[in-house]
Amino acid sequence: MNNELQKVEKIEDEISIIEQSHKSAILAIHENMNQLVNDCLTIVVDEDDKERYDRAVELKRVVKSTHVSIEKKRKELKQPLIDYGKRLDKWVEEIYSPLVNAEKVVKKKMEVYEAKQEKLKQEKKLVEEQKAKEEVELENRLKTLNGQLEKINLAKNKAELKEIEVYLDSIVIAEFGTKSGEAGFILNQLKLTCSMASRLMKDEEVKPVEAPKMESTPITDDFVNGLKEMTVEPTKKVVIESEVSVGLFEEKSVEPSPVEENVTQENTFVNNSVDESTEILVEIKATDDDVCALIDSISEDVLKDVVSLITESTELLIMNKQVFGKIDYSSYKELIHNEVRMRIGVLLK
């Protein structure tokens, strides 16, 4: 690199020397060219002044001779350079043209490979575009699948949840291609959510059958008078002291009054009509200990169900947040479960 730089600098020095030599040769044509120019600008020729006219003629001749000589000298000095340039151009052409033709030949030979590479490039581009298109389609299908969560949350009854379950069962995971793993996880979570929502949802209330409307009897004076004329028998109070056996009443030997005798006969008829397998329930008033024991028993059973439900619901909601919200709660699961139990306990109080 330094050698090349030195060669360039040497050439520039040589050209500079030649340039100064050529300038000196041109300037030697006349001793003061600036004076000639100035004389031409300042000379005045009157119409009757023959002497000034002759001086102007001589000045014109000298000026013309000078610039003609300068032009001739320029061409003379430049001609060797022109000839050298032509020789250089001709010599370079002998080398340049074969190289250009050789480049065209090798370029032509490269076209086969380049055409194949261009074809592969286009095929790769098509594959990438198709892959991108499939990715978009799969993402849209995943969004549609995720949208079932909102439908589950908005379901008003078990029938709607059943329709969602049927749809979820009809989904083929393999159709999600590269997203099969993610789709399978989401599908399992949706099925679990749907199943839990179905368990928590009450059965549809059956609309009660309305009893046929009865036409009311109009209250008239005749109707009121008729009620007044009706005879009302006195209320009969019957006291039966008996020991409870298996569905039977054992009567004590007490002489019944005429009224009691009729009632006793009716009771005997009823007792005879009761099947021997029928048990008569005897209500016993609960004590404080009975109430406390029942509360403890119910609390223990219900607590197990409540804790299980809280655990399942919390775990399901955490999974939904991780899948749909793209947030990892794995390191906080225990904290979340404990806090949820405590806060639900506070809210229940």
C-alpha positions in Angstrom: 0.0 0.0 0.0 2.8 2.4 0.8 4.6 1.5 -2.4 1.6 2.4 -4.4 1.2 5.7 -2.6 4.8 6.5 -3.3 4.4 5.7 -7.0 1.4 8.0 -7.2 3.2 10.8 -5.5 6.2 10.4 -7.8 4.0 10.6 -10.9 2.3 13.7 -9.5 5.7 15.3 -9.0 6.8 14.5 -12.5 3.6 15.9 -14.0 4.1 19.0 -11.9 7.6 19.5 -13.4 6.2 19.0 -16.9 3.4 21.4 -16.2 5.8 24.2 -15.1 8.0 23.6 -18.2 5.0 23.9 -20.5 3.9 27.1 -18.8 7.4 28.6 -19.2 7.4 27.7 -22.9 4.1 29.5 -23.4 5.0 32.6 -21.4 8.2 32.9 -23.5 6.2 33.7 -26.6 5.9 37.3 -25.4 7.6 39.1 -22.7 4.5 40.9 -21.3 1.1 39.6 -22.4 -0.7 41.6 -19.8 0.7 44.8 -21.3 -0.6 43.9 -24.7 -4.1 43.4 -23.3 -3.9 46.7 -21.5 -2.6 48.6 -24.6 -5.6 47.3 -26.6 -8.0 48.5 -23.9 -6.5 52.0 -23.6 -5.6 52.9 -27.2 -7.8 55.7 -28.7 -8.1 56.1 -32.5 -9.6 59.3 -33.9 -11.0 59.5 -37.5 -8.4 62.0 -38.6 -5.4 60.6 -36.6 -3.4 58.5 -39.1 -0.5 58.0 -36.6 -2.7 56.4 -33.9 -4.4 54.3 -36.5 -1.0 52.8 -37.7 -0.1 52.1 -34.1 -3.4 50.3 -33.6 -2.7 48.2 -36.7 0.7 47.2 -35.4 -0.8 46.4 -31.9 -3.4 44.2 -33.5 -0.8 42.3 -35.5 1.3 41.7 -32.4 -1.6 40.6 -30.3 -2.9 38.2 -33.0 0.6 36.7 -33.6 0.9 36.2 -29.9 -2.4 34.3 -29.3 -1.9 32.3 -32.5 1.5 31.3 -31.3 0.1 30.4 -27.8 -2.5 28.1 -29.4 0.0 26.5 -31.6 2.4 25.9 -28.6 -0.5 24.5 -26.5 -1.2 21.9 -29.2 2.5 21.2 -29.6 3.0 20.6 -25.9 -0.2 18.7 -25.5 0.1 16.4 -28.5 2.6 14.0 -26.9 0.2 13.6 -24.0 -2.7 13.1 -26.4 -0.7 10.5 -28.3 0.2 8.8 -25.0 -3.4 8.8 -24.0 -4.4 7.2 -27.2 -1.7 4.6 -26.9 -2.7 3.9 -23.4 -6.4 3.6 -24.3 -5.6 1.2 -27.1 -3.4 -1.0 -25.0 -6.0 -1.0 -22.2 -8.7 -1.9 -24.7 -6.7 -5.0 -25.7 -6.9 -6.2 -22.0 -10.2 -4.7 -21.0 -12.4 -6.2 -23.8 -11.4 -9.8 -23.2 -12.0 -9.4 -19.5 -15.5 -8.0 -20.2 -16.3 -10.9 -22.5 -15.0 -13.4 -20.0 -17.2 -11.9 -17.3 -20.2 -12.3 -19.6 -19.3 -15.9 -20.2 -19.0 -16.8 -16.5 -22.1 -14.8 -15.7 -24.0 -16.9 -18.3 -22.8 -20.1 -16.7 -23.9 -18.9 -13.3 -27.5 -18.3 -14.5 -28.3 -22.1 -14.1 -27.4 -22.1 -10.4 -28.9 -18.7 -9.7 -32.2 -19.8 -11.4 -32.3 -22.9 -9.2 -31.6 -20.8 -6.1 -34.3 -18.3 -7.0 -36.7 -21.2 -7.4 -35.8 -22.6 -4.0 -36.1 -19.1 -2.6 -39.6 -18.7 -4.0 -40.6 -22.2 -2.7 -39.2 -21.4 0.7 -41.1 -18.1 0.7 -44.3 -19.9 -0.2 -43.8 -22.4 2.5 -43.1 -19.6 5.1 -46.2 -17.7 3.9 -48.3 -20.9 4.2 -46.9 -21.6 7.6 -47.6 -18.1 8.7 -51.1 -18.4 7.4 -51.6 -21.7 9.3 -50.2 -20.1 12.4 -52.8 -17.3 12.1 -55.6 -19.8 11.5 -54.5 -21.9 14.6 -54.3 -18.8 16.7 -57.8 -17.9 15.6 -59.0 -21.4 16.4 -57.3 -21.1 19.9 -59.1 -17.8 20.4 -62.4 -19.4 19.5 -61.7 -22.2 21.9 -60.7 -19.8 24.6 -64.0 -18.0 23.9 -65.9 -21.0 25.3 -64.8 -19.8 28.8 -66.9 -16.7 28.5 -69.8 -18.8 27.3 -69.4 -21.1 30.3 -69.4 -18.1 32.6 -72.5 -16.7 30.9 -74.4 -20.0 30.9 -77.7 -19.6 32.7 -78.7 -23.3 33.1 -77.3 -26.8 32.8 -78.8 -27.2 29.3 -76.6 -24.5 27.9 -73.6 -26.1 29.7 -74.5 -29.4 28.2 -74.4 -27.9 24.7 -70.9 -26.5 25.4 -69.8 -29.9 26.7 -71.0 -31.5 23.4 -69.1 -29.0 21.4 -65.9 -29.5 23.5 -66.2 -33.3 23.0 -66.4 -32.8 19.3 -63.1 -31.0 19.1 -60.2 -33.1 17.6 -56.9 -32.0 19.2 -54.8 -33.3 16.2 -56.4 -30.7 14.0 -54.5 -28.0 15.9 -51.2 -29.2 14.5 -48.2 -27.5 16.3 -50.7 -26.0 18.8 -52.0 -29.4 19.8 -50.3 -29.3 23.2 -51.7 -25.9 24.1 -55.1 -26.7 22.7 -55.2 -30.0 24.7 -54.4 -28.1 27.9 -57.0 -25.4 27.2 -59.6 -28.0 26.3 -59.0 -30.0 29.5 -59.3 -26.8 31.6 -62.6 -25.8 29.8 -64.1 -29.3 30.4 -63.1 -29.1 34.0 -64.5 -25.6 34.3 -67.7 -26.7 32.5 -68.1 -29.7 34.8 -67.5 -27.6 37.9 -70.0 -25.0 36.8 -72.6 -27.7 36.1 -72.1 -29.1 39.6 -72.4 -25.7 41.2 -75.4 -24.7 39.2 -78.8 -25.6 40.7 -81.2 -27.8 38.7 -83.7 -25.9 36.6 -86.7 -25.0 38.7 -89.8 -26.9 37.5 -92.6 -24.5 37.0 -95.4 -25.5 39.3 -98.7 -26.6 37.8 -101.3 -24.1 38.6 -104.4 -25.6 40.2 -107.7 -25.0 38.4 -109.5 -21.9 39.5 -112.6 -22.7 41.5 -115.6 -20.4 41.1 -116.4 -18.8 44.4 -119.9 -18.9 45.8 -121.4 -15.4 46.0 -122.1 -14.3 49.5 -125.7 -13.4 49.7 -128.3 -12.8 52.5 -129.8 -16.3 51.8 -126.3 -17.8 52.1 -125.6 -16.1 55.5 -129.1 -17.0 56.8 -128.4 -20.6 55.8 -125.2 -20.6 57.8 -127.0 -19.3 60.8 -129.6 -22.0 60.7 -126.9 -24.8 60.5 -126.5 -26.8 63.8 -123.0 -27.0 65.2 -122.1 -29.9 67.3 -119.8 -29.2 70.3 -116.2 -30.1 70.0 -115.3 -33.4 71.6 -112.0 -33.7 73.4 -110.7 -37.3 73.7 -107.7 -38.2 75.8 -106.2 -41.6 75.2 -103.5 -42.8 77.5 -101.5 -45.6 75.8 -98.0 -47.0 75.6 -96.5 -47.0 72.1 -95.8 -50.5 70.7 -94.9 -51.2 67.1 -97.6 -49.3 65.4 -100.3 -50.5 67.9 -102.2 -48.7 70.7 -102.9 -50.7 73.9 -105.9 -49.3 75.6 -106.3 -49.4 79.4 -109.4 -50.9 80.8 -111.3 -47.7 81.4 -115.1 -47.6 81.2 -115.8 -45.3 78.3 -118.5 -42.8 78.3 -121.1 -43.0 75.4 -119.2 -40.4 73.4 -115.8 -41.9 74.2 -117.1 -45.3 73.2 -117.8 -44.1 69.7 -114.3 -42.5 69.4 -112.7 -45.7 70.8 -114.4 -47.7 68.1 -113.1 -45.4 65.5 -109.5 -45.6 66.8 -109.8 -49.4 66.9 -110.8 -49.4 63.3 -107.8 -47.1 62.4 -105.4 -49.2 64.3 -106.6 -52.4 62.7 -106.1 -50.8 59.3 -102.4 -49.8 60.0 -99.9 -52.3 58.6 -97.8 -54.0 61.2 -94.6 -52.7 59.4 -95.6 -49.1 59.9 -93.7 -47.3 62.7 -95.2 -44.5 64.6 -92.6 -41.6 65.0 -92.5 -40.1 68.4 -91.2 -36.5 68.6 -88.8 -35.9 71.5 -87.8 -32.3 72.3 -84.1 -31.7 71.6 -81.8 -30.7 74.4 -78.9 -28.2 74.2 -76.4 -31.0 73.9 -78.4 -32.5 71.0 -78.3 -29.2 69.2 -74.6 -28.7 69.7 -73.8 -32.2 68.6 -75.9 -31.7 65.4 -74.1 -28.4 64.7 -70.7 -30.0 65.2 -71.6 -32.9 62.9 -73.0 -30.7 60.2 -70.1 -28.3 60.4 -67.5 -31.1 60.0 -69.3 -32.6 57.0 -69.9 -29.2 55.3 -66.4 -28.0 56.1 -64.9 -30.8 54.1 -67.1 -30.0 51.1 -66.4 -26.3 51.4 -62.6 -26.8 51.6 -62.7 -29.2 48.7 -64.8 -26.7 46.6 -62.5 -23.8 47.5 -59.4 -25.8 46.6 -60.8 -27.0 43.2 -62.2 -23.5 42.3 -59.0 -21.8 43.3 -56.8 -24.2 41.3 -59.1 -24.0 38.3 -59.1 -20.1 38.3 -55.3 -20.1 38.7 -54.9 -22.4 35.7 -57.3 -20.2 33.7 -55.3 -17.1 34.5 -52.1 -18.9 33.5 -53.6 -20.1 30.2 -55.6 -17.1 29.2 -53.8 -14.3 31.0 -50.3 -15.7 30.2 -49.2 -15.1 33.9 -47.2 -17.7 35.8 -48.6 -18.1 39.4 -46.8 -21.4 40.1 -44.6 -20.0 42.9 -47.5 -18.4 44.6 -50.1 -21.2 44.6 -49.8 -22.1 48.3 -50.1 -18.4 49.3 -53.1 -17.9 47.1 -54.9 -21.0 48.5 -54.3 -20.0 52.1 -55.4 -16.4 51.6 -58.5 -17.4 49.7 -59.6 -19.8 52.6 -58.9 -17.1 55.2 -60.8 -14.4 53.3 -63.8 -16.7 52.5 -63.9 -17.5 56.2 -64.0 -13.8 57.1 -66.7 -13.1 54.5 -68.8 -16.0 55.9 -68.6 -14.5 59.4 
